[in-house]
Amino acid sequence: MKSVLLGNGINIQFGGKAYSNDFIMKRIIFNAKANKYDPLFNGMISGNEIENIFRAFIDIANKALNGDYNGTGNSDDQVAITDFKDRYKAPITKYYEIMLEDWFLLIRLFFITNSDIKDKWQPAKQGFERMILDAIYNEGRLSSIHQNMNKNVKRFFAGFDHIFSLNYDCNLEALTARGVLHLHGDYSVPADSENPGTVEGYIRQQARQLVAIEEFGHCFCNALLDYSGELKFKRASDIKKCATEMERWLELSRGDAAEYKKQTALLREQDEYAFQFVSMYVQNPALKVGTDYHFEALSKLEGELYIIGLSPNNDSHIFRCINESNLEKVWFYYYSESDKTIHITKPYELTDVKDLWKSLDADNKKYNCSYHIPNNPEVDKFTEAFNALSFDSIPKEKIINEINSIPQFEATRCAQS
């Protein structure tokens, strides 16, 4: 049996720099300053304030690296801080040098070390989560990446028995017409709290408490985002445990109505919402208890697993599942030398991912065009405007180099779209 596990490197390979960490973070700032996110925050925080928060978090990141937060928070926080210090070197000078999900650690440190706003941690996390999901989504362009994948790539991925993905998009479904197991959720499925097909979502729908904003529907999906892989795994495991418990209640209701009535009465005295949840499931057993994030399926794999496009950071839970499996061998396709250190106890082999793309005739072509860009004040004004919106000063020469790396056929296509 052959399985494949895909990470964001796939999207960068076929979608370009737009899906790299720094471009995603820059889109957040650009969108915020254009007031795109006002509906997400009900106008309570402006784009300029969001920019200032990102600037402040650079200081928090460096304080974490200097040990200022050692011993802060709970055991999960302390493990995450240690991991953060292991992966970064001080000083951090650019906000986009910080990986997406590490922002949640910085947000948490900011809130839990300020007693007057400590209880606002979860709403703040939720707001940043939705901005990140929107920036990754890239106005829906993310969904069309599969159109850049050739027949060799399609044949390659279609040849696997199981396809696992850490990405939120459904490009592999579109490419292969196959089901994909999303370990961290996907844009096409609403969050449990917003999904009428789950117990929680159904309860909230009945109470008219759904809050998803139509134009930001992708931001209210069931994506798992957190500052620790173990916290993601815990959330997924809690749903599994809850599902088992709901089955117990359902069997009790069918096998001993009197005892069920007695136990639910006691439950109601202890926790009104838990009582409501149990009652709703028993009355509507077709409802899902919550999202299945497929970690159990990953931990039960056999045969061979190919890992492609995955940077081994913040994913200890993934490797734990792999190590618990019955896999005979793992093929890990690395992008850079820093990706070669992986915590896998199964027999594994490291392969340069560039060799894979070359074998599939899917390696990225490099272009060095020489477009005529006049040296006049109008170009300088464009550069100034671009830098004003990007939250990061980019030299004019670098902008010109990036423009010259765009092939003529792509420039023509963009101009016509």
BELBEL-V889808 format. One record per backbone hydrogen bond with DSSP energy under -1.0 kcal/mol. NH is the residue of the N-H (numbers start at 1). CO is the residue of the C=O. If there is no record, write none. Layout:
NH&CO ; NH&CO
This chain:
3&304 ; 4&162 ; 5&306 ; 6&164 ; 7&308 ; 9&309 ; 10&7 ; 12&8 ; 13&9 ; 14&10 ; 15&11 ; 16&12 ; 19&16 ; 20&17 ; 24&20 ; 25&21 ; 26&22 ; 27&23 ; 28&24 ; 29&25 ; 30&26 ; 31&27 ; 32&28 ; 33&29 ; 34&30 ; 35&32 ; 36&31 ; 38&35 ; 41&37 ; 43&38 ; 44&41 ; 50&46 ; 51&47 ; 52&48 ; 53&49 ; 54&50 ; 55&51 ; 56&52 ; 57&53 ; 60&56 ; 61&57 ; 62&58 ; 63&59 ; 64&60 ; 65&61 ; 66&62 ; 67&64 ; 68&63 ; 70&67 ; 72&69 ; 78&74 ; 79&75 ; 80&76 ; 81&77 ; 82&78 ; 83&79 ; 84&80 ; 85&81 ; 86&82 ; 87&83 ; 88&84 ; 97&94 ; 98&95 ; 102&99 ; 103&100 ; 106&102 ; 107&103 ; 108&104 ; 109&105 ; 110&106 ; 111&107 ; 112&108 ; 113&109 ; 114&111 ; 117&114 ; 120&117 ; 121&118 ; 124&120 ; 125&121 ; 126&122 ; 127&123 ; 128&124 ; 129&125 ; 130&126 ; 131&127 ; 132&128 ; 133&129 ; 134&130 ; 135&131 ; 136&132 ; 137&133 ; 138&134 ; 141&138 ; 142&137 ; 143&140 ; 144&141 ; 145&142 ; 147&144 ; 148&145 ; 149&146 ; 154&150 ; 155&151 ; 156&152 ; 157&153 ; 158&154 ; 160&157 ; 161&2 ; 162&2 ; 164&4 ; 165&181 ; 166&6 ; 174&170 ; 175&171 ; 176&172 ; 177&173 ; 181&163 ; 183&165 ; 187&168 ; 189&186 ; 191&220 ; 194&191 ; 195&191 ; 198&195 ; 199&288 ; 202&198 ; 203&199 ; 204&200 ; 205&201 ; 206&202 ; 207&203 ; 208&205 ; 209&204 ; 216&213 ; 217&214 ; 219&216 ; 220&217 ; 222&189 ; 224&184 ; 232&228 ; 233&229 ; 234&230 ; 235&231 ; 236&232 ; 237&233 ; 238&234 ; 239&235 ; 240&236 ; 241&237 ; 242&238 ; 243&239 ; 244&240 ; 245&241 ; 246&242 ; 247&243 ; 248&244 ; 249&245 ; 250&246 ; 251&247 ; 252&248 ; 253&249 ; 254&250 ; 255&251 ; 256&252 ; 260&256 ; 261&257 ; 262&258 ; 263&259 ; 264&260 ; 265&261 ; 266&262 ; 267&263 ; 268&264 ; 269&265 ; 270&266 ; 271&267 ; 275&271 ; 276&272 ; 277&273 ; 278&274 ; 279&275 ; 280&276 ; 281&277 ; 282&278 ; 283&279 ; 284&280 ; 287&284 ; 288&197 ; 298&294 ; 299&295 ; 301&298 ; 304&1 ; 305&329 ; 306&3 ; 307&331 ; 308&5 ; 313&311 ; 319&315 ; 320&316 ; 321&317 ; 322&318 ; 323&319 ; 324&320 ; 326&301 ; 328&303 ; 329&303 ; 330&347 ; 331&305 ; 332&349 ; 333&307 ; 334&351 ; 339&336 ; 340&337 ; 342&340 ; 344&342 ; 349&330 ; 351&332 ; 353&334 ; 355&352 ; 357&353 ; 358&354 ; 359&355 ; 360&356 ; 361&358 ; 362&357 ; 369&404 ; 376&374 ; 380&376 ; 381&377 ; 382&378 ; 383&379 ; 384&380 ; 385&381 ; 386&382 ; 387&383 ; 388&384 ; 389&385 ; 390&386 ; 399&395 ; 400&396 ; 401&397 ; 402&398 ; 403&399 ; 404&400 ; 406&403 ; 411&407 ; 412&408 ; 413&409 ; 414&410 ; 415&411 ; 416&412 ; 417&413
